[in-house]
Amino acid sequence: MNDDQWVRAWRAGSQEPGTVLLDGFHALKHALRFGGDVRQVLTADRAVLLALAAELAEDVGPALDRLAVELPEAVLRELVPRLHPTGVIALAARPTAAANLAALARRPRTAPVVLLENPRNLGNVGAVIRLAAGFGATGVVTTGALDPWHPTVVRGSAGLHFATAVERLELPELPAGPLYVLDPEGADIRTTAFPDDALLAFGTERHGVSDELRARADHLVAVPMQPGVSSFNLATSVAMGLFHWMSGRPPGPPR
Ligand SMILES: C[S@@+](CC[C@H](N)C(=O)[O-])C[C@H]1O[C@@H](n2cnc3c(N)ncnc32)[C@H](O)[C@@H]1O
């Protein structure tokens, strides 16, 4: 295909429902590594891309060699709002809701699900998904209007959406499991351990946990703070919650 045909194919592919934009090398690397269905890869410099893979991620080199198409940088800049410094963009298929829901419902659950109630900040959600992938959480569920697969969120997670189950749900439809709501008003986190099948819930950035979610909590848990400090950042709170869960597990290789 010539350059124009590749551009047309990209524009058509990016309009297909369920398509995810992967912005930059690390998002693409993680999508390939964790089994994402990557459909198109455009790069401003194939040689540089393959050298980056050889240096940082040999496992994804063959897939990149097969998929990557070189186009002038000026053309790539017309296809995305802000070209990543690594000069590569890709399109992948978002896992279906059915696949995500099946992963979230699988029993026995061997690691918690993180619930973000009505998060507002795309960067926070990306950071949380990256944490969930790193800790081996079963998944991240969000409520509210924000799409957890928004390109900025995928950029923030470095593409680690493909390493965990990420889905938006309505509050009444939460996955099963004991509900631990993290809230500055809760009981000291050091007095409780999080079981592997826990649902760890966090409130929205500005207003915290809703009355509805608080009413459903089996446990309300706080990370103690110094007097005068009102709260921690959302993603930081998730990191502490997941670390608390991991600290209660025996040492050894990750699951
Ligand atoms: C930025 S905070 C929300 C601040 C909100 N004004 C409040 O008072 O809850 C976002 C979320 O992070 C979690 N969080 C923040 N600080 C916490 C703490 N000390 N203990 C437990 N969870 C905390 C809670 O889930 C909270 O809803």
The ligand as an ORCA input file, in Angstrom:
! r2SCAN-3c Opt
* xyz 0 1
  C      -8.645     12.785     47.026
  S      -9.516     11.665     47.988
  C     -11.086     12.427     48.241
  C     -11.050     13.562     49.139
  C     -12.398     13.879     49.726
  N     -12.472     15.292     49.967
  C     -12.616     13.095     51.001
  O     -12.635     13.717     52.049
  O     -12.742     11.880     50.969
  C      -9.978     10.372     46.906
  C     -10.134      9.047     47.572
  O      -8.871      8.574     48.021
  C      -9.064      7.732     49.152
  N      -8.345      8.299     50.297
  C      -7.733      9.484     50.380
  N      -7.148      9.632     51.583
  C      -7.405      8.502     52.264
  C      -7.069      8.023     53.566
  N      -6.345      8.735     54.398
  N      -7.503      6.802     53.918
  C      -8.235      6.044     53.095
  N      -8.574      6.436     51.851
  C      -8.162      7.644     51.442
  C     -10.552      7.699     49.431
  O     -11.121      6.585     48.802
  C     -11.013      8.992     48.794
  O     -12.385      8.969     48.501
*
